[in-house]
Amino acid sequence: MFANEISQLSYQALILILLLSGPPIIISTVLGLIVAIFQAATQIQEQTLSFTVKLFAVVLTIIVLGGWLSGQVVQYTNTIFQTITRWNGG
């Protein structure tokens, strides 16, 4: 039972990592593609343009989704603490 719960918590942790990192990565990828198309169309070869746009987009995404992201982490932490409490017989 102990090994089964550990594997279940590990699986939940990996899913949580994908869930938390998904929105910033998707936003950054989409905006990077848009900026790359814009740079190709206008022949602007400025390296910092793409980086700056993606940086602001990721920061804005984290600010907007911060409450939900932290709520997911707190919920997973509570699950871990409840599992530890059950193991100790409390």
Buried (B, 14 or more C-beta within 10 A) or exposed (E): EEEEEEEEBEEBEEEBEEEBEEBBEEBBEEBBEEBEEEBEEEEEEEEEBBEEBBEEBBEEBBEEBEEEBEEBEEEBEEBEEEBEEEEEEE
